[in-house]
Amino acid sequence: MSPPPITLAIIGAGKRGEAYADYAKKHPEQMRVVAVAEPRQVLRERLAKEYDIAPEHCYDGYEAFAQQPKFCDAVAICTQDRMHLAPVEALAPKGYAILLEKPLSPDLEECTQIVACVKQHGNLFACCHVLLYTELTSKLRDLVRGGAIGDIVSIQHLEPVAWWHQAHSFVRGNWSNSAESSFMLLSKSCHDMDWLRHIVNRPCRQVASFGSLRHFKASEQPPGAAARCLDCPPAIERQCPYSATRLYLDGFGRDWIIDYLNDVITSGDSTREGVRHALANGPYGRCAYACDNDVVDNQTVMLEYDGPVTANFTMTAFTPTMHRASRIFGTRGYLETDFIQIKVFDFLTEKETVHDTAIDPASATAASGHGGGDYHMMRAFVHAVATGDVSGIYSGPDETLASHRIVFAAEQARREGRIIQLPQGC
C-alpha cells in the first residue's frame, strides 16, 4: 500500500513558497499543504484559499506557528535569505522535516549554525538546490560517473542571468543590496557552484575570482534621465533596454513576463492601473541607474578540485533569456550541454551521441521551474519524508554546507584579489 500523503506547512508564501506548494496540486495523494505562516496578508490569504487551509492554521509569521504543538510532518522555509536561522532553530527541536530555500544564510557562521542545529536534532533536511534534481543533471551525472568521457579534466560553465532579470531582481528587487539580502554569487549562483561540486564529485582545493558592478550605477545613467522611468523623457526611455515601463507594462511583448513579474511588484493587483501605481511609488519603478544596488553584474570564478580538476564559472547579466551552458573536457571524450540536450563526443570512435532531456509539455514537470528541478526536488523530499529513504536527497546538510563554503571563499577571493585555500571537505 502507498503511504498516506505527507502534510506540509509553508513558512513564507512568496514565489518560492508557492512553487513548492504546487506539488500538492499535482500529487494530492502524496502531499497536502495544511498550514501557512506569512506576515503579508494578501499572500497568506491567497495561499490559504488555494489549498483550503483551515483559518486556525494560518499564521502571521513563523513565531506563531512555532508556538503550536507539532501537527504536520514537514515545513518548507521560504523566507528571505537573512531570515532562515531563526525559523530553523525554532522548528528543528519539534522534529519537523525541513526543506530550506537556498542559500542557507548570507552569513557563513549562520550556515554552520543551521547545519549544526538540524544534525543535533536529527531532522530530515534538504536545501533547495534544485539544479541537482533535474532530469538533465540526472542523465549527465550518470554519463560522467559511468565513464562516458573518461576522467574529468576541466569544465566551463555559464550562468546567463538575462538583462531584464538582472534589472528586476538584482538592481531594483529583493536581491539588489548585499547588506539586505546577500552577495550575488550566493543569492543567484550558489545553485551553479553546488552543481559543479556535484558533477566533479571531488573536494575543492582553492578558488580565485574576479567581478564587478560594471553597468548598473549612477555613472552609466544617460544624461537627462529621470529617477523614475515613468518620469523619464520619452526620447531617453525608448532607448533604454532596462526601462521599467517596457518591462512591467509592456513585458517586451511577452505575456509570461507580465504575468510573473507584475504579480511580484504589486502583490496581487496586476491590473494596468495597479502596475502603474507600483511603478510610480515602489522600488520597481526606479531608474536602473539610480537604485541602492551594490551586487555585481558579472563575475568569473576559477576553481581547482582534487584530481586535479579545474573549472571556470561565469555569471553575467548581459545575456538574452537562455539556458545555462556547460562544456566538460575529459580524458576520453568531450561533453557539452545547453541544459536541454547533452552531446557526447568519444575520442576513440570519433562519434557524437546526443541525449535529449527536453521536458514533455504534457508531463507534470512542464510548468515546474528550473527545468523541472522544483518538481523533482519536491518528489525526492516528499518520498524521503514518507518513507525515511534519503538516498534521493542530494542537497543534505553536509553537502550544502561544503558548497556554501566554496561560494563564500570565492567572494572573499574577489574582494581581496587573491587565491583562497579551502579547508578539507569542501
C-alpha positions in Angstrom: 0.0 0.0 0.0 1.1 3.5 -0.7 1.9 5.7 2.3 -0.6 8.4 3.2 0.2 11.9 1.9 2.7 13.9 3.9 1.5 17.2 5.4 3.5 20.3 4.9 3.5 23.9 6.3 4.7 26.8 4.1 6.8 29.3 6.0 6.9 32.3 3.7 4.3 32.4 0.9 6.2 34.3 -1.8 7.1 32.9 -5.2 9.3 30.1 -3.9 6.8 29.0 -1.3 4.1 28.9 -4.0 6.4 26.9 -6.2 7.0 24.1 -3.6 3.3 24.1 -2.5 2.3 23.4 -6.1 3.5 19.8 -5.8 0.3 19.2 -3.7 -1.8 20.1 -6.7 0.0 17.7 -9.0 0.0 14.9 -6.4 -2.6 15.3 -3.7 -2.2 11.6 -3.0 1.4 12.3 -1.9 1.3 15.7 -0.2 -1.1 18.2 1.4 -0.4 21.8 2.4 -2.0 22.2 5.8 -0.6 25.5 7.2 0.9 28.8 6.1 2.9 31.3 8.0 3.3 34.7 6.2 3.2 38.3 7.5 1.8 39.7 4.3 -1.9 39.2 4.5 -2.6 39.2 0.7 -0.1 36.4 0.1 -1.2 34.4 3.3 -4.8 34.5 2.3 -4.1 33.7 -1.3 -2.2 30.5 -0.4 -4.8 29.6 2.2 -7.6 29.8 -0.3 -5.7 27.9 -2.9 -5.0 24.9 -0.6 -8.1 25.1 1.5 -6.1 25.7 4.7 -8.1 26.0 7.9 -8.2 29.5 9.4 -6.7 28.3 12.6 -3.6 27.1 10.7 -2.9 30.5 9.1 -0.3 32.5 10.9 1.2 35.9 10.5 4.8 34.6 11.0 6.8 31.6 11.9 6.8 32.6 15.5 3.1 32.0 15.9 3.4 28.7 14.0 6.3 27.6 16.2 4.2 28.1 19.4 1.8 25.3 18.3 2.4 21.7 19.1 3.8 19.8 16.0 0.8 18.9 13.8 2.3 18.2 10.4 5.2 16.3 9.0 7.3 18.9 7.4 8.0 22.6 6.8 9.2 24.5 3.8 11.1 27.5 5.0 10.9 30.1 2.1 11.6 33.3 4.0 14.1 35.9 2.8 17.8 34.9 2.8 18.6 36.7 6.1 15.5 35.1 7.8 16.4 31.4 7.8 18.3 30.8 11.0 15.5 31.7 13.5 12.8 29.5 11.9 15.2 26.6 11.7 16.2 27.0 15.4 12.5 27.3 16.4 11.2 24.3 14.4 14.0 21.8 14.3 13.6 20.8 18.0 9.9 20.0 17.3 11.0 17.3 14.9 9.8 18.7 11.6 11.4 17.5 8.4 12.8 20.7 6.9 13.0 22.0 3.3 15.0 25.2 3.3 15.2 27.6 0.4 18.7 28.4 -0.7 21.0 29.9 0.4 21.3 28.7 3.9 22.2 32.2 5.0 24.3 35.2 3.8 26.4 34.7 6.9 28.8 31.7 7.0 28.6 31.4 10.7 24.8 31.2 10.5 25.2 28.5 7.8 27.2 26.4 10.2 24.6 27.0 13.0 21.8 25.9 10.7 23.6 22.7 9.8 24.6 22.0 13.4 21.0 22.6 14.6 19.4 20.1 12.2 22.1 17.5 12.8 21.7 17.9 16.6 18.0 17.3 16.4 18.2 14.6 13.7 15.9 16.4 11.3 15.5 15.1 7.7 16.8 18.1 5.9 17.2 19.3 2.3 18.3 22.6 0.9 16.6 23.8 -2.3 19.5 23.3 -4.7 17.0 22.4 -7.4 19.5 22.1 -10.2 20.7 18.8 -8.7 17.3 17.2 -9.3 16.6 18.0 -12.9 16.4 15.2 -15.5 19.3 16.9 -17.3 21.5 16.6 -14.2 20.5 13.1 -13.5 21.4 12.0 -17.1 24.6 14.0 -17.1 25.7 12.6 -13.7 25.1 9.1 -15.0 27.1 9.7 -18.1 30.1 11.3 -16.3 30.2 8.8 -13.5 29.8 6.0 -15.9 33.0 7.0 -17.7 31.5 8.3 -20.9 34.3 10.9 -21.2 36.9 9.3 -19.0 38.2 11.3 -16.1 37.1 15.0 -16.0 40.0 17.4 -16.6 38.2 20.7 -16.8 34.8 22.4 -17.0 33.4 25.6 -18.5 30.1 26.7 -17.0 27.9 29.7 -17.8 25.0 31.2 -15.9 23.2 33.7 -18.2 21.1 35.8 -15.8 19.4 37.8 -18.7 19.4 41.6 -18.9 15.8 42.0 -17.7 16.1 39.5 -14.8 19.2 41.4 -13.5 17.3 44.7 -13.6 14.2 43.2 -11.9 15.8 41.0 -9.1 19.3 42.3 -8.6 19.1 46.0 -9.4 15.5 47.0 -8.3 14.4 44.0 -6.4 14.9 41.9 -3.2 18.4 40.8 -4.0 20.0 44.0 -5.1 21.8 45.1 -1.9 24.2 42.7 -0.2 23.5 44.2 3.2 19.8 43.5 2.9 20.0 40.1 1.1 23.3 38.6 0.1 26.1 38.9 -2.4 25.3 37.9 -6.0 27.3 34.7 -6.1 25.4 33.4 -3.1 21.9 34.6 -4.0 22.0 33.7 -7.7 24.8 31.3 -8.3 25.1 29.1 -5.3 22.9 26.8 -7.5 25.8 26.6 -10.0 28.6 26.3 -7.6 26.8 23.5 -5.9 26.1 21.9 -9.3 29.7 22.0 -10.3 30.8 20.3 -7.0 28.2 17.7 -7.5 29.3 16.9 -11.1 33.0 16.9 -10.3 32.3 14.8 -7.2 35.6 15.8 -5.6 36.6 18.2 -2.8 37.6 21.8 -3.9 41.1 22.9 -3.1 41.2 26.6 -3.9 39.4 29.4 -5.7 40.1 32.7 -7.3 37.5 35.2 -8.6 37.1 38.5 -10.5 33.9 40.5 -11.0 32.4 44.0 -10.5 29.3 46.1 -10.7 30.1 47.2 -14.2 27.0 48.8 -15.6 24.1 49.4 -13.2 25.4 52.5 -11.4 25.0 56.3 -11.5 28.0 56.9 -13.7 26.2 54.9 -16.5 22.9 56.8 -16.3 22.1 58.6 -19.6 22.2 62.4 -19.4 18.8 63.8 -18.7 17.3 60.5 -17.4 14.8 60.8 -14.5 15.0 58.9 -11.2 11.8 57.0 -12.2 11.1 55.5 -15.6 7.5 56.9 -15.7 9.1 60.4 -15.4 11.9 59.9 -18.0 11.8 61.9 -21.2 10.3 59.6 -23.9 13.3 60.0 -26.2 15.6 58.6 -23.5 13.2 56.0 -22.1 12.6 54.5 -25.5 16.3 53.8 -25.9 16.8 52.1 -22.5 16.9 48.3 -22.5 16.2 48.3 -18.8 13.1 50.6 -18.8 10.6 49.6 -16.1 7.8 50.9 -18.4 8.8 48.5 -21.1 9.4 45.6 -18.7 6.3 45.8 -16.4 3.7 47.5 -18.6 4.7 46.0 -22.0 6.7 42.9 -20.9 8.8 43.2 -24.1 5.7 41.7 -25.8 5.9 38.5 -23.7 2.8 37.7 -21.7 4.6 35.3 -19.3 6.9 38.2 -18.2 3.9 40.4 -17.5 2.0 37.7 -15.6 5.0 36.6 -13.4 6.7 39.9 -12.7 3.6 42.1 -12.2 2.3 39.8 -9.6 5.6 40.3 -7.7 5.7 44.1 -7.9 2.0 44.6 -7.0 1.4 41.7 -4.6 -1.7 40.8 -6.5 -3.1 43.9 -8.1 -1.6 43.2 -11.5 -4.2 45.4 -13.4 -2.6 48.1 -15.6 -3.6 50.7 -13.0 -2.1 48.6 -10.2 1.2 48.3 -12.1 1.4 52.0 -12.9 0.8 52.7 -9.2 3.6 50.3 -8.2 6.0 51.9 -10.7 5.1 55.4 -9.5 5.6 54.6 -5.9 7.5 51.4 -5.4 11.1 50.2 -5.9 10.5 48.6 -9.3 9.7 51.9 -11.0 13.2 53.3 -10.3 15.7 54.0 -13.0 18.1 51.1 -13.2 21.0 53.6 -12.8 19.5 55.2 -9.7 18.9 52.4 -7.2 20.7 51.3 -4.0 22.0 48.1 -5.6 25.6 47.1 -4.9 25.8 43.4 -6.1 28.0 42.6 -9.1 26.5 42.2 -12.6 29.3 40.0 -13.8 31.7 37.5 -12.1 34.1 34.8 -13.0 35.3 32.1 -10.6 38.2 29.7 -11.1 38.2 26.5 -9.1 40.6 23.7 -8.6 39.4 20.4 -7.2 41.2 17.2 -6.2 42.3 15.2 -9.3 43.3 17.8 -10.3 40.1 19.1 -12.0 39.7 22.8 -12.9 36.5 24.7 -13.5 35.8 28.1 -14.9 32.4 29.6 -14.0 30.9 32.8 -15.4 27.8 34.6 -14.2 26.8 37.6 -16.3 23.7 39.8 -16.5 24.4 40.7 -20.2 22.7 37.8 -22.0 19.3 37.1 -23.6 16.9 34.8 -21.9 18.6 31.4 -22.4 19.5 28.3 -20.5 22.7 27.6 -18.7 25.5 26.0 -20.7 28.4 23.7 -19.8 31.4 22.1 -21.5 33.1 19.2 -19.8 36.5 18.1 -21.1 37.6 14.5 -20.2 40.5 12.2 -20.9 38.4 10.0 -23.3 35.8 12.4 -24.6 34.1 15.8 -24.6 30.6 16.7 -23.3 28.6 19.9 -23.9 25.1 20.8 -22.8 22.6 23.6 -23.2 20.7 22.1 -20.3 18.3 20.5 -22.7 20.5 18.3 -24.9 23.7 16.6 -23.9 26.2 15.9 -26.7 29.0 13.5 -26.0 32.0 13.1 -28.4 34.0 9.9 -28.0 37.7 10.3 -28.8 38.2 6.6 -29.7 35.2 6.2 -32.1 35.1 9.9 -33.1 31.3 9.7 -32.9 28.9 12.1 -31.2 25.9 10.8 -29.2 23.0 13.2 -28.4 20.9 12.7 -25.4 17.7 14.8 -25.3 16.3 15.7 -21.8 13.6 18.2 -23.0 10.5 18.2 -20.9 7.4 16.8 -22.4 4.8 19.6 -22.4 2.2 17.2 -21.2 4.2 16.0 -18.2 3.8 17.1 -14.5 7.2 18.8 -14.7 6.2 21.0 -17.7 5.2 24.0 -15.5 7.9 23.4 -12.9 10.7 25.9 -12.6 14.4 25.4 -13.1 14.0 22.9 -15.9 11.8 20.6 -13.8 14.1 20.9 -10.8 11.5 22.2 -8.5 9.2 19.3 -9.2 11.8 16.6 -8.9 13.3 18.0 -5.7 9.8 18.0 -4.2 9.3 14.5 -5.3 12.5 13.4 -3.7 11.8 15.3 -0.5 8.2 14.0 -0.2 9.4 10.4 -0.8 12.1 10.9 1.9 9.6 12.2 4.4 7.1 9.5 3.6 9.5 6.5 3.7 12.6 7.6 5.5 14.7 6.8 2.4 17.0 9.8 1.9 19.0 8.3 -0.9 17.4 10.7 -3.4 18.3 13.8 -1.4 21.4 15.3 -3.0 21.4 18.6 -1.0 21.6 17.4 2.6 23.2 19.4 5.4 26.8 18.4 4.9 26.8 18.6 1.1 25.1 22.0 1.2 27.5 23.5 3.8 30.5 22.3 1.8 29.3 24.0 -1.4 28.4 27.2 0.6 31.9 27.3 1.9 33.2 27.4 -1.7 30.9 30.3 -2.5 32.0 32.3 0.5 35.6 31.6 -0.4 35.1 32.7 -4.0 33.6 36.0 -2.9 36.4 36.6 -0.5 38.8 35.9 -3.3 37.1 38.5 -5.5 37.1 41.1 -2.7 40.6 40.6 -1.6 42.1 39.9 -5.1 43.9 36.7 -4.1 43.6 32.9 -4.2 41.8 31.4 -1.2 42.7 27.9 0.0 39.7 25.8 1.2 39.5 23.6 4.3 39.3 19.8 3.8 35.9 18.5 3.0 34.8 21.3 0.6 
